[in-house]
C-alpha cells in the first residue's frame, strides 16, 4: 500500500512540482554551487522545487549561491540502498565536478522505517536494533562524504511528522518510533566533527498549526501554538517539537501523507539556512583558482585566486606548489580584496605547476572570520582550472532534444526508470499509447517521441517543403500549427510569469509537440492530474484540445507525413534500423523514399517535358550506407520536382528541360559510384501560331475557368 503511494507520488506529484511550481526561481548562470542535496524523496523534492535557489536571496550575502542534486537523490531509496558504490560514486562525482560545494544536505532513513515491517507489538529491543542498523548505514554514507574533502560539512536534515499509517499503529505510536530514529541521527551528528543535525519534528505544526486538534492548535506566534523543535542553540530541546499526538497538518502535505508542499519545503529550507547554512556560507572561501600562464617554457607561472569576498592576510605561506621541477615555489603574491595573483617559479625546469590554497586561519574577512570558518584546514582549495557553474542553458522553443534531456535531468531523482518511464531523447516513448495513474505507468506507441517530433522540426526548418501535391505536409502548414500550439501551451502553463525561470525548461515545448503530433490526451491528462492534486497556480489551466492544431493525420504513428501511401510507422520500422533518426526523417518526408522500391530504370535516355522520371541504383547496395545524388557534378537537393536525393531511388515527377544533364549517385558509404547517366529532356513544342497561339490558348483556359466558377456559384 505504502509503496503504491510512493509510486503514485513519483508519477503524478512530480508534475505538480514541475508544472504547478513553474514560477520557482532557479540558479542563475553565474551562481556558485555551495549545497549538494543527497538522499531520498525529501531530497528529490527540495531539488525539484529548487528550494535553496528560491530562498538564498532572502538572506544577506547568500544571493549568488546555488544548489545541486539532480543525480544524487532518488524517491523511495533506503539508507542501506544508498550505501552502495553506485550511489556513493554519484556523490563523489558531483563533489569532484563542483569543488565549490562545501555543504552536503543529507536526507535518509525515512523509507527504512516506513517499509521496516514495524508494528506496535514489535519488541523494543528489535526496534532499537533496527534503528542502530539504519543509523550505521547513514554513518557509512556520512563518512564517505567527509573523506572526499576536508572542507565539507554534512547536515543531517530531519523529517517532520508524517501522516501515514505504518504497521497498523496510531499516530502517537508512529511518532514515538520516528522520534527514536531522529534521536539516533542527532547522536550520530554529535559524535562526529563536521556533522550536524537539523531537527524538524513538529516544524510544520509550528508554522501551520494543528487544525485537527480539538480545539485546534493555532499557528505560531499565536498563544497556545505548538512549540518549535529545539535547534542547535537550544541543545535540541524540545525533542520532538510540536505535539507528537498529531500528524503534520494536511495543509503542509502535497500528497496528504509523506511529502510537503512547495511552501512546506521552503519552510524546511529556511530552517536549514537559519540553523547552520547562513553562518557557514558567510565565511570566506575560495571560489576559483585559475592558471593565467601555462608555463610550459617560461619558468614563471601566474595563477588568479578568487575568494567569495574581500580578504586580507594572503601571503606566500598560504599556498603550496607541486610540479615536475627541481624546487618549485611561490615567489610573489599580489592583489587585494577578493582577487589575488600568485606567481610560481619552476626553478628553470619545464612542466606545469599545480597550486593549492592552504588554510591556517591567517586569511580573514572584514569581520575577522577565517577562511572556511574557525579551524585550520577547512578552507583549503585544490582545484585548478575554470569552473562551469551553470546548468545547460534553457533549450530553444523548438529544440526538442534539449527539452527531453532537460526533462530527464530534472526528473532523474523521481526514479521513473523503475516503472518504465524514460525521458531521454533516445529512450522516451510515452506518446500515443496509454497512461495509468494507479498503478503508475506509461505505454507509448513504439516510436521514440523525439523521432516523431523531429519531423516537426524538419518541417519548420525547410521553408521549401511542399508536399501537398502528394497529400503530405507543407512548411507553411506546420509553421502555422506550431506557432499556434506553442503560444497556447505556453499560456496554459502559466505564460511568461509562470515559466520565466521554469523548473523544467522546455516543458511547454514538449507538451506543444505532443499536441502537434496529434496526442492531446497526454498533455490534458497530466495537467488534469495536477489540478486534481492541488490548486493550479494563477494563469495555469488544463489545455483545451480545441485551441490546438493537432496534425495527427500527418505526424501520428499512423499518419503519412509525405503522402507516399506508407504510414509513418511503416517508414519508421524500415528506415530507423538502416540509419536511425536522420534516415527516418528523410524517408518520412520524401515521397520517393519508401519502404518498397518501385523504379526499374537504371539508365538514362531521352524524355519529353512533363514526363515522370526515376533512377534506381542497381544491386548490390547497402541501404544503410547512404546515398548522395549529383547532377553535373553538383549535389542534388529535393525541390518541388525532385525527390529521393538521399535515397536509392531518385524521382522527378514532372520533367523540365533544365533537368537535362549527367546524373550519378555516391553510395555504399561513398565507396561506389553509380553513373554517370545522361538524361535529355525534349521541350514541349509551342502550339500552332507560336507565342500568339499560346496567348490564345491561355485566354481560352481562363474563359473556361470563369465559366466553371460561374456554374459552381
Secondary structure, DSSP 8 states (H G I E B T S, - for coil): -HHHHHHHIIIIIHHIIIIITTT-----TT-EEEEEEEESHHHHHHHHHTHHHHHGGGSTTTTTEEEE-SSSB-TT--HHHHSSHHHHHHHHHHHHH-TT--EEEEE-SHHHHHTS---TTS-HHHHHHHHHHHHHHHHHHHHHHHHH-TT-EEEEE---------TT--HHHHHHHHHHHHHHHHHHHHTSTTEEEE--TTHHHHHH-BTTSSS-B--TTSTT-------GGGTT-SSS-S-TTS---GGGBSSSSS-B-HHHHHHHHHHHIIIIIHHHHHS--EEEEEESS--SSSSEEEEEEEESS--B---GGGEEEE-SSSS-EEEEEEEETTEEEEEEE-TT--S--EEEE--SS--B-TT--BTTSSSTTSS-B---B----S------TT-HHHHHHHHHHHTGGG-GGGGT---STTT---SSSEEEETTEEEE--SS-HHHHHHHHHHHHT-TT-B-GGGT--BHHHHHHHHHHHHHHHHHHBTHHHHHTT-SSTTHHHHHHHHHHTT-HHHHHHHHHHHHHHS---TTB----GGGS---HHHHSTT--SS-SSS-HHHHHHHHHHHHHHHHHHHHHT-TT--SS--------EEEETT--EEEE--SS--GGG-EEEEETTEE----SSEE-TTSSEEEESS--GGG-EEEEEEETTTTEEEEEEEEEEE-----TTHHHHHHHHHHHHHHHHHHHHHHH-
